[in-house]
Amino acid sequence: MIISATFLIANIIVDLLVAVMFSLIIYIEDKMYRTPRSLKKLLTELQAVVDTKVSEVEGVRRAQPFVDWYQAADHDARADAWRLMTEQFSPDPKKVKLAKDQYEAALGTEDEAQAEIKLRKAFHSPRTRLYAI
């Protein structure tokens, strides 16, 4: 179980580093290229892609307009898209903390496997589905 816990922690660290990296890039550039209205439209499109009520196939179909837009977008617009994905599609920190505490309490018990599953689910963010596009 030590290997799986180490693997889990490594995956979590990678996800967090990716989010921090993109946040820093956006912070350094400090540009808001798109209008609030177009950002809201983009957010709505991305939310439709990550909707858990639709299949992966439907998610990909819904993502196609975003992919087309992204390929034609300039650097500033792409940065805004990354900002949205970083800020709006992250794991819930409260759920992560709760699951982490439960996992740590369950280490070495028969509930450890279930607690690990809950922890993995807590770290799963909607952003994961966006990255699969």
Contact map, one row per residue, 1 for C-alpha under 8 A:
1111100000000000000000000000000000000000000000000000000000000000000000000000000000000000000000000000000000000000000000000000000000000
1111110000000000000000000000000000000000000000000000000000000000000000000000000000000000000000000000000000000000000000000000000000000
1111111000000000000000000000000000000000000000000000000000000000000000000000000000000000000000000000000000000000000000000000000000000
1111111100000000000000000000000000000000000000000000000000000000000000000000000000000000000000000000000000000000000000000000000000000
1111111110000000000000000000000000000000000000000000000000000000000000000000000000000000000000000000000000000000000000000000000000000
0111111111000000000000000000000000000000000000000000000000000000000000000000000000000000000000000000000000000000000000000000000000000
0011111111100000000000000000000000000000000000000000000000000000000000000000000000000000000000000000000000000000000000000000000000000
0001111111110000000000000000000000000000000000000000000000000000000000000000000000000000000000000000000000000000000000010000000000000
0000111111111000000000000000000000000000000000000000000000000000000000000000000000000000000000000000000000000000000000000000000000000
0000011111111100000000000000000000000000000000000000000000000000000000000000000000000000000000000000000000000000000000000000000000000
0000001111111110000000000000000000000000000000000000000000000000000000000000000000000000000000000000000000000000000000000000000000000
0000000111111111000000000000000000000000000000000000000000000000000000000000000000000000000000000000000000000000000000000010000000000
0000000011111111100000000000000000000000000000000000000000000000000000000000000000000000000000000000000000000000000000000000000000000
0000000001111111110000000000000000000000000000000000000000000000000000000000000000000000000000000000000000000000000000000000000000000
0000000000111111111000000000000000000000000000000000000000000000000000000000000000000000000000000000000000000000000000000000000000000
0000000000011111111100000000000000000000000000000000000000000000000000000000000000000000000000000000000000000000000000000000000000000
0000000000001111111110000000000000000000000000000000000000000000000000000000000000000000000000000000000000000000000000000000000000000
0000000000000111111111000000000000000000000000000000000000000000000000000000000000000000000000000000000000000000000000000000000000000
0000000000000011111111100000000000000000000000000000000000000000000000000000000000000100000000000000000000000000000000000000000000000
0000000000000001111111110000000000000000000000000000000000000000000000000000000000000000000000000000000000000000000000000000000000000
0000000000000000111111111000000000000000000000000000000000000000000000000000000000000000000000000000000000000000000000000000000000000
0000000000000000011111111100000000000000000000000000000000000000000000000000000001100100000000000000000000000000000000000000000000000
0000000000000000001111111110000000000000000000000000000000000000000000000000000000100100000000000000000000000000000000000000000000000
0000000000000000000111111111000000000000000000000000000000000000000000000000000000000000000000000000000000000000000000000000000000000
0000000000000000000011111111100000000000000000000000000000000000000000000000000000000000000000000000000000000000000000000000000000000
0000000000000000000001111111111000000000000000000000000000000000000000000000001101100000000000000000000000000000000000000000000000000
0000000000000000000000111111110000000000000000000000000000000000000000000000000000000000000000000000000000000000000000000000000000000
0000000000000000000000011111110000000000000000000000000000000000000000000000000000000000000000000000000000000000000000000000000000000
0000000000000000000000001111111000000000000000000000000000000000000000000000000000000000000000000000000000000000000000000000000000000
0000000000000000000000000111111100000000000000000000000000000000000000000000000000000000000000000000000000000000000000000000000000000
0000000000000000000000000100111110000000000000000000000000000000000000000001000000000000000000000000000000000000000000000000000000000
0000000000000000000000000000011111100000000000000000000000000000000000000001000100000000000000000000000000000000000000000000000000000
0000000000000000000000000000001111100000000000000000000000000000000000000001100100000000000000000000000000000000000000000000000000000
0000000000000000000000000000000111110110000000000000000000000000000000000000100100000000000000000000000000000000000000000000000000000
0000000000000000000000000000000111111110000000000000000000000000000000000000000000000000000000000000000000000000000000000000000000000
0000000000000000000000000000000001111111000000000000000000000000000000000000000000000000000000000000000000000000000000000000000000000
0000000000000000000000000000000000111111100000000000000000000000000000000000000000000000000000000000000000000000000000000000000000000
0000000000000000000000000000000001111111110000000000000000000000000000000000000000000000000000000000000000000000000000000000000000000
0000000000000000000000000000000001111111111000000000000000000000000000000000000100000000000000000000000000000000000000000000000000000
0000000000000000000000000000000000011111111100000000000000000000000000000000000000000000000000000000000000000000000000000000000000000
0000000000000000000000000000000000001111111110000000000000000000000000000000000000000000000000000000000000000000000000000000000000000
0000000000000000000000000000000000000111111111000000000000000000010000000000000010000000000000000000000000000000000000000000000000000
0000000000000000000000000000000000000011111111100000000000000000000000000000000000010000000000000000000000000000000000000000000000000
0000000000000000000000000000000000000001111111110000000000000000000000000000000000000000000000000000000000000000000000000000000000000
0000000000000000000000000000000000000000111111111000000000000110010000000000000000000000000000000000000000000000000000000000000000000
0000000000000000000000000000000000000000011111111100000000000010010000000000000000000000000000000000000000000000000000000000000001000
0000000000000000000000000000000000000000001111111110000000000000000000000000000000000000000000000000000000000000000000000000000000000
0000000000000000000000000000000000000000000111111110000000100100000000000000000000000000000000000000000000000000000000000000000000000
0000000000000000000000000000000000000000000011111110000001110110000000000000000000000000000000000000000000000000000000000000000011000
0000000000000000000000000000000000000000000001111111000000100000000000000000000000000000000000000000000000000000000000000000011011000
0000000000000000000000000000000000000000000000111111110000100000000000000000000000000000000000000000000000000000000000000000000000000
0000000000000000000000000000000000000000000000000111111000000000000000000000000000000000000000000000000000000000000000000000000000000
0000000000000000000000000000000000000000000000000011111000000000000000000000000000000000000000000000000000000000000000000000000000000
0000000000000000000000000000000000000000000000000011111101100000000000000000000000000000000000000000000000000000000000000000000000000
0000000000000000000000000000000000000000000000000001111111100000000000000000000000000000000000000000000000000000000000000000000000000
0000000000000000000000000000000000000000000000000000011111110000000000000000000000000000000000000000000000000000000000000000000000000
0000000000000000000000000000000000000000000000000000001111111000000000000000000000000000000000000000000000000000000000000000000000000
0000000000000000000000000000000000000000000000001000011111111100000000000000000000000000000000000000000000000000000000000000000000000
0000000000000000000000000000000000000000000000011110011111111110000000000000000000000000000000000000000000000000000000000000000000000
0000000000000000000000000000000000000000000000001000000111111111000000000000000000000000000000000000000000000000000000000000000000001
0000000000000000000000000000000000000000000000000000000011111111000000000000000000000000000000000000000000000000000000000000000000000
0000000000000000000000000000000000000000000010011000000001111111110000000000000000000000000000000000000000000000000000000000000000000
0000000000000000000000000000000000000000000011001000000000111111111000000000000000000000000000000000000000000000000000000000000000001
0000000000000000000000000000000000000000000000000000000000011111111100000000000000000000000000000000000000000000000000000000000000000
0000000000000000000000000000000000000000000000000000000000000111111110000000000000000000000000000000000000000000000000000000000000000
0000000000000000000000000000000000000000010011000000000000000111111111000000000000000000000000000000000000000000000000000000000000000
0000000000000000000000000000000000000000000000000000000000000011111111100000000000000000000000000000000000000000000000000000000000000
0000000000000000000000000000000000000000000000000000000000000001111111110000000000000000000000000000000000000000000000000000000000000
0000000000000000000000000000000000000000000000000000000000000000111111111000000000000000000000000000000000000000000000000000000000000
0000000000000000000000000000000000000000000000000000000000000000011111111000010000000000000000000000000000000000000000000000000000000
0000000000000000000000000000000000000000000000000000000000000000001111111000000000000000000000000000000000000000000000000000000000000
0000000000000000000000000000000000000000000000000000000000000000000111111100000000000000000000000000000000000000000000000000000000000
0000000000000000000000000000000000000000000000000000000000000000000011111111110000000000000000000000000000000000000000000000000000000
0000000000000000000000000000000000000000000000000000000000000000000000011111110000000000000000000000000000000000000000000000000000000
0000000000000000000000000000000000000000000000000000000000000000000000001111111000000000000000000000000000000000000000000000000000000
0000000000000000000000000000001110000000000000000000000000000000000000001111111100000000000000000000000000000000000000000000000000000
0000000000000000000000000000000011000000000000000000000000000000000000001111111110000000000000000000000000000000000000000000000000000
0000000000000000000000000000000000000000000000000000000000000000000001001111111111000000000000000000000000000000000000000000000000000
0000000000000000000000000100000000000000000000000000000000000000000000000011111111100000000000000000000000000000000000000000000000000
0000000000000000000000000100000111000010000000000000000000000000000000000001111111110000000000000000000000000000000000000000000000000
0000000000000000000000000000000000000000010000000000000000000000000000000000111111111000000000000000000000000000000000000000000000000
0000000000000000000001000100000000000000000000000000000000000000000000000000011111111100000000000000000000000000000000000000000000000
0000000000000000000001100100000000000000000000000000000000000000000000000000001111111110000000000000000000000000000000000000000000000
0000000000000000000000000000000000000000001000000000000000000000000000000000000111111111100000000000000000000000000000000000000000000
0000000000000000000000000000000000000000000000000000000000000000000000000000000011111111110000000000000000000000000000000000001000000
0000000000000000001001100000000000000000000000000000000000000000000000000000000001111111110000000000000000000000000000000000001000000
0000000000000000000000000000000000000000000000000000000000000000000000000000000000111111110000000000000000000000000000000000000000000
0000000000000000000000000000000000000000000000000000000000000000000000000000000000011111110000000000000000000000000000000000000000000
0000000000000000000000000000000000000000000000000000000000000000000000000000000000011111111000000000000000000000000000000000111000000
0000000000000000000000000000000000000000000000000000000000000000000000000000000000001111111100000000000000000000000000000000111000000
0000000000000000000000000000000000000000000000000000000000000000000000000000000000000000111110110000000000000000000000000111110000000
0000000000000000000000000000000000000000000000000000000000000000000000000000000000000000011111110000000000000000000000000110100000000
0000000000000000000000000000000000000000000000000000000000000000000000000000000000000000001111111000000000000000000000000000000000000
0000000000000000000000000000000000000000000000000000000000000000000000000000000000000000000111111100000000000000000000000000000000000
0000000000000000000000000000000000000000000000000000000000000000000000000000000000000000001111111110000000000000000000000100000000000
0000000000000000000000000000000000000000000000000000000000000000000000000000000000000000001111111111000000000000000000100110000000000
0000000000000000000000000000000000000000000000000000000000000000000000000000000000000000000011111111100000000000000000000000000000000
0000000000000000000000000000000000000000000000000000000000000000000000000000000000000000000001111111110000000000000000000000000000000
0000000000000000000000000000000000000000000000000000000000000000000000000000000000000000000000111111111000000000001001100100000000000
0000000000000000000000000000000000000000000000000000000000000000000000000000000000000000000000011111111100000000000000100000000000000
0000000000000000000000000000000000000000000000000000000000000000000000000000000000000000000000001111111110000000000000000000000000000
0000000000000000000000000000000000000000000000000000000000000000000000000000000000000000000000000111111111000000001000000000000000000
0000000000000000000000000000000000000000000000000000000000000000000000000000000000000000000000000011111111100001001100100000000000000
0000000000000000000000000000000000000000000000000000000000000000000000000000000000000000000000000001111111100000000000000000000000000
0000000000000000000000000000000000000000000000000000000000000000000000000000000000000000000000000000111111100000000000000000000000000
0000000000000000000000000000000000000000000000000000000000000000000000000000000000000000000000000000011111111111001000000000000000000
0000000000000000000000000000000000000000000000000000000000000000000000000000000000000000000000000000001111111011000000000000000000000
0000000000000000000000000000000000000000000000000000000000000000000000000000000000000000000000000000000001111101000000000000000000000
0000000000000000000000000000000000000000000000000000000000000000000000000000000000000000000000000000000001111111000000000000000000000
0000000000000000000000000000000000000000000000000000000000000000000000000000000000000000000000000000000001011111100000000000000000000
0000000000000000000000000000000000000000000000000000000000000000000000000000000000000000000000000000000001101111111000000000000000000
0000000000000000000000000000000000000000000000000000000000000000000000000000000000000000000000000000001001111111111100000000000000000
0000000000000000000000000000000000000000000000000000000000000000000000000000000000000000000000000000000000000111111110000000000000000
0000000000000000000000000000000000000000000000000000000000000000000000000000000000000000000000000000000000000011111111000000000000000
0000000000000000000000000000000000000000000000000000000000000000000000000000000000000000000000000010011001000011111111100000000000000
0000000000000000000000000000000000000000000000000000000000000000000000000000000000000000000000000000001000000001111111110000000000000
0000000000000000000000000000000000000000000000000000000000000000000000000000000000000000000000000000000000000000111111111000000000000
0000000000000000000000000000000000000000000000000000000000000000000000000000000000000000000000000010000000000000011111111100000000000
0000000000000000000000000000000000000000000000000000000000000000000000000000000000000000000000010011001000000000001111111110000000000
0000000100000000000000000000000000000000000000000000000000000000000000000000000000000000000000000000000000000000000111111111000000000
0000000000000000000000000000000000000000000000000000000000000000000000000000000000000000000000000000000000000000000011111111000000000
0000000000000000000000000000000000000000000000000000000000000000000000000000000000000000001100110010000000000000000001111111100000000
0000000000010000000000000000000000000000000000000000000000000000000000000000000000000000001100010000000000000000000000111111100000000
0000000000000000000000000000000000000000000000000000000000000000000000000000000000000000001000000000000000000000000000011111110100000
0000000000000000000000000000000000000000000000000000000000000000000000000000000000000000111100000000000000000000000000000111111110000
0000000000000000000000000000000000000000000000000100000000000000000000000000000000000000111000000000000000000000000000000001111111000
0000000000000000000000000000000000000000000000000100000000000000000000000000000000001100110000000000000000000000000000000000111111100
0000000000000000000000000000000000000000000000000000000000000000000000000000000000000000000000000000000000000000000000000001111111110
0000000000000000000000000000000000000000000000001100000000000000000000000000000000000000000000000000000000000000000000000000111111111
0000000000000000000000000000000000000000000001001100000000000000000000000000000000000000000000000000000000000000000000000000011111111
0000000000000000000000000000000000000000000000000000000000000000000000000000000000000000000000000000000000000000000000000000001111111
0000000000000000000000000000000000000000000000000000000000000000000000000000000000000000000000000000000000000000000000000000000111111
0000000000000000000000000000000000000000000000000000000000010010000000000000000000000000000000000000000000000000000000000000000011111
